[in-house]
Amino acid sequence: MTRPTVAGISEWAGQAAQITTGVAGLSYAFGWVLMARFYGTLGVEPEDVGITFTWLVARAFLVGLLALTVLLVARWLQSRATAVRSTDLVLSVGTEVRSLMEVRLPLHGRHLLRGVAGALVGFVVVSLLVLPFRLGDRFATDARAGKPVDFGLLGMSAIRVTRVRLASADPAEPPPAAGCVLRLGSNAGTSLFVVEGHVMRLSDQNVTVSSPC
């Protein structure tokens, strides 16, 4: 087994940093579009429920750390492999690659494969771009219909809309809404609820919230 050199370690660390930064950036962009779409469809801003730039950056940073952890574990497992097994793997992969390279396809066959590969790449890219918009619309539709929404990514909650029951802080006053409602979140002493498909803003001092409902 060859020992890693300083240059090799530096190169690998640079690649790991690039991958981690890329994953964190994609996570931030995905979360920003999803939050803006979901809450915007309901007629509110993400900041109204406590979702800020810092909130998104913190979660994107955690996703990036998770990606870095996966890379470190993979690197450690690779370093633990024996030289014989590594050599056998390289020879096996090399044999398969040579076999594929020796296959001679006609010109139209090569063009067809390139077209299929391009179509698949385009489909994946477009799907990733459209996904947060579609998810935001779907979750907003569920919330308007009175259905709870609980969407998480890699073990972290991104959107959590729970069903609760409201009561007036003053026992002499009737509750602001009968039955169960959905709680979107709160910020600066004001909570947002979805009542019969519409968003209601209530001061935390005027209501008490009980769950589950």
Contacts in CASP RR format, 6 or more apart in sequence:
PFRMAT RR
TARGET T0000
AUTHOR 0000-0000-0000
METHOD contacts of the structure
MODEL  1
MTRPTVAGISEWAGQAAQITTGVAGLSYAFGWVLMARFYGTLGVEPEDVG
ITFTWLVARAFLVGLLALTVLLVARWLQSRATAVRSTDLVLSVGTEVRSL
MEVRLPLHGRHLLRGVAGALVGFVVVSLLVLPFRLGDRFATDARAGKPVD
FGLLGMSAIRVTRVRLASADPAEPPPAAGCVLRLGSNAGTSLFVVEGHVM
RLSDQNVTVSSPC
1 79 0 8 1.000
1 81 0 8 1.000
1 82 0 8 1.000
1 83 0 8 1.000
1 86 0 8 1.000
4 12 0 8 1.000
4 79 0 8 1.000
12 75 0 8 1.000
16 68 0 8 1.000
16 71 0 8 1.000
16 72 0 8 1.000
19 67 0 8 1.000
19 68 0 8 1.000
19 71 0 8 1.000
20 64 0 8 1.000
20 65 0 8 1.000
20 67 0 8 1.000
20 68 0 8 1.000
20 71 0 8 1.000
21 64 0 8 1.000
23 63 0 8 1.000
23 64 0 8 1.000
23 67 0 8 1.000
24 60 0 8 1.000
24 61 0 8 1.000
24 63 0 8 1.000
24 64 0 8 1.000
24 67 0 8 1.000
25 60 0 8 1.000
27 59 0 8 1.000
27 60 0 8 1.000
27 63 0 8 1.000
27 64 0 8 1.000
27 153 0 8 1.000
28 56 0 8 1.000
28 57 0 8 1.000
28 60 0 8 1.000
30 131 0 8 1.000
30 132 0 8 1.000
30 153 0 8 1.000
31 56 0 8 1.000
31 59 0 8 1.000
31 60 0 8 1.000
31 132 0 8 1.000
31 158 0 8 1.000
32 56 0 8 1.000
33 132 0 8 1.000
33 133 0 8 1.000
34 132 0 8 1.000
34 135 0 8 1.000
34 136 0 8 1.000
34 158 0 8 1.000
34 159 0 8 1.000
35 46 0 8 1.000
35 51 0 8 1.000
35 56 0 8 1.000
35 158 0 8 1.000
35 159 0 8 1.000
36 46 0 8 1.000
37 132 0 8 1.000
37 133 0 8 1.000
37 135 0 8 1.000
37 136 0 8 1.000
37 137 0 8 1.000
37 140 0 8 1.000
38 135 0 8 1.000
38 136 0 8 1.000
38 139 0 8 1.000
38 140 0 8 1.000
38 159 0 8 1.000
39 45 0 8 1.000
39 46 0 8 1.000
39 48 0 8 1.000
39 49 0 8 1.000
39 51 0 8 1.000
39 184 0 8 1.000
40 140 0 8 1.000
41 136 0 8 1.000
41 137 0 8 1.000
41 140 0 8 1.000
42 140 0 8 1.000
42 143 0 8 1.000
42 144 0 8 1.000
42 184 0 8 1.000
42 194 0 8 1.000
42 199 0 8 1.000
43 199 0 8 1.000
44 184 0 8 1.000
44 192 0 8 1.000
44 199 0 8 1.000
46 52 0 8 1.000
47 187 0 8 1.000
48 184 0 8 1.000
48 187 0 8 1.000
48 190 0 8 1.000
48 192 0 8 1.000
49 184 0 8 1.000
49 185 0 8 1.000
49 186 0 8 1.000
49 187 0 8 1.000
49 192 0 8 1.000
50 185 0 8 1.000
50 186 0 8 1.000
50 187 0 8 1.000
59 156 0 8 1.000
59 158 0 8 1.000
62 154 0 8 1.000
62 156 0 8 1.000
63 153 0 8 1.000
63 154 0 8 1.000
63 156 0 8 1.000
66 154 0 8 1.000
105 113 0 8 1.000
135 151 0 8 1.000
139 149 0 8 1.000
139 151 0 8 1.000
139 159 0 8 1.000
139 161 0 8 1.000
142 148 0 8 1.000
142 149 0 8 1.000
143 149 0 8 1.000
143 161 0 8 1.000
143 182 0 8 1.000
143 184 0 8 1.000
143 194 0 8 1.000
143 197 0 8 1.000
144 194 0 8 1.000
144 197 0 8 1.000
145 197 0 8 1.000
146 163 0 8 1.000
146 182 0 8 1.000
146 194 0 8 1.000
146 197 0 8 1.000
148 161 0 8 1.000
148 162 0 8 1.000
148 163 0 8 1.000
148 182 0 8 1.000
149 159 0 8 1.000
149 160 0 8 1.000
149 161 0 8 1.000
149 182 0 8 1.000
150 157 0 8 1.000
150 159 0 8 1.000
150 160 0 8 1.000
150 161 0 8 1.000
150 162 0 8 1.000
151 157 0 8 1.000
151 158 0 8 1.000
151 159 0 8 1.000
151 160 0 8 1.000
152 158 0 8 1.000
152 159 0 8 1.000
161 182 0 8 1.000
161 183 0 8 1.000
161 184 0 8 1.000
161 194 0 8 1.000
162 182 0 8 1.000
162 183 0 8 1.000
162 211 0 8 1.000
162 212 0 8 1.000
163 180 0 8 1.000
163 181 0 8 1.000
163 182 0 8 1.000
163 183 0 8 1.000
163 211 0 8 1.000
163 212 0 8 1.000
163 213 0 8 1.000
164 180 0 8 1.000
164 181 0 8 1.000
164 182 0 8 1.000
164 183 0 8 1.000
164 193 0 8 1.000
164 209 0 8 1.000
164 210 0 8 1.000
164 211 0 8 1.000
164 212 0 8 1.000
164 213 0 8 1.000
165 179 0 8 1.000
165 180 0 8 1.000
165 181 0 8 1.000
165 209 0 8 1.000
165 210 0 8 1.000
165 211 0 8 1.000
165 213 0 8 1.000
166 175 0 8 1.000
166 176 0 8 1.000
166 177 0 8 1.000
166 179 0 8 1.000
166 181 0 8 1.000
166 193 0 8 1.000
166 202 0 8 1.000
166 207 0 8 1.000
166 208 0 8 1.000
166 209 0 8 1.000
167 175 0 8 1.000
167 207 0 8 1.000
167 208 0 8 1.000
167 209 0 8 1.000
167 210 0 8 1.000
168 174 0 8 1.000
168 175 0 8 1.000
168 176 0 8 1.000
168 206 0 8 1.000
168 207 0 8 1.000
168 208 0 8 1.000
169 205 0 8 1.000
169 206 0 8 1.000
169 207 0 8 1.000
169 208 0 8 1.000
170 206 0 8 1.000
175 207 0 8 1.000
176 200 0 8 1.000
176 202 0 8 1.000
176 206 0 8 1.000
176 207 0 8 1.000
177 193 0 8 1.000
177 195 0 8 1.000
177 200 0 8 1.000
179 213 0 8 1.000
180 213 0 8 1.000
181 193 0 8 1.000
181 194 0 8 1.000
181 195 0 8 1.000
181 200 0 8 1.000
181 213 0 8 1.000
182 193 0 8 1.000
182 194 0 8 1.000
183 191 0 8 1.000
183 192 0 8 1.000
183 193 0 8 1.000
183 209 0 8 1.000
183 211 0 8 1.000
184 191 0 8 1.000
184 192 0 8 1.000
184 193 0 8 1.000
184 194 0 8 1.000
184 199 0 8 1.000
185 191 0 8 1.000
185 192 0 8 1.000
186 192 0 8 1.000
186 204 0 8 1.000
189 203 0 8 1.000
189 204 0 8 1.000
189 205 0 8 1.000
190 201 0 8 1.000
190 202 0 8 1.000
190 203 0 8 1.000
190 204 0 8 1.000
191 201 0 8 1.000
191 202 0 8 1.000
191 203 0 8 1.000
191 204 0 8 1.000
191 207 0 8 1.000
191 209 0 8 1.000
192 199 0 8 1.000
192 200 0 8 1.000
192 201 0 8 1.000
193 199 0 8 1.000
193 200 0 8 1.000
193 202 0 8 1.000
194 200 0 8 1.000
END
